[in-house]
Amino acid sequence: MKEVIGQTQTNRRGLGSTTAKWWSKTEGKEKRDMIIDEIRNKEDSTRIQKAVQQPQQDQWTNWDTAIQRSLTWNDIWQMAPLRISFLMRSVYDLLSSNANLVRWGKKDDPTCPLCQGRQTTEHVMSSCKVALSQGRYTWRHNRVLQELAQLKGKSTPLQQAQQYSPRKVESKNGTEGRSQSGIAV
């Protein structure tokens, strides 16, 4: 088809700056390579079209909203498999938040047990006002700092305004229990 249409310009380099392989003038391996390239391009286009139509899997197509993260292959090879899994599922919003559990048909109520807002992954990680006021985010942050301090050989006491335990979550009816979504809020 390209041979019928002719050489088209797809960039700003100027006419005649690119060379084209013509089907009628190629032989053997070059023809085979042209067929493979054409099939590969069509398959890539089909995959992208399918991915864009899916609500969760299309997120890689619009990385404008993603936080820039420097992650090298060396970092990936040194990570524990569960950490890589968590990282990937958090990027694509596939963690078991109440909103996702409702979408997957595993739960009926997408609300946060603390603030009754919609419990998405973003909400759990940093947006719940009740968790913020109870010091839950600072508790998690302080635990990471404590682990780092212990690795360096220094023991530092945690200074917290409120003591929080991730094992107990107060539900809507005032009873304590484990978070049903699997994400500690």
RAQUI-V871441 format. One record per run of one state. SS is the DSSP state (A for helix, B for strand, O for the rest). FROM is the first residue (numbers start at 0). LEN is the number of residues. Records with the same first field share a line. If there is no record, write none. Layout:
SS = FROM-LEN ; FROM-LEN
This chain:
O = 0-1 ; 5-17 ; 25-3 ; 52-4 ; 61-1 ; 65-7 ; 78-2 ; 91-6 ; 103-7 ; 111-6 ; 118-2 ; 127-1 ; 133-2 ; 151-17 ; 170-5 ; 177-8
A = 1-4 ; 22-3 ; 28-24 ; 56-5 ; 62-3 ; 72-6 ; 80-11 ; 97-6 ; 120-7 ; 128-5 ; 135-16
B = 110-1 ; 117-1 ; 168-2 ; 175-2
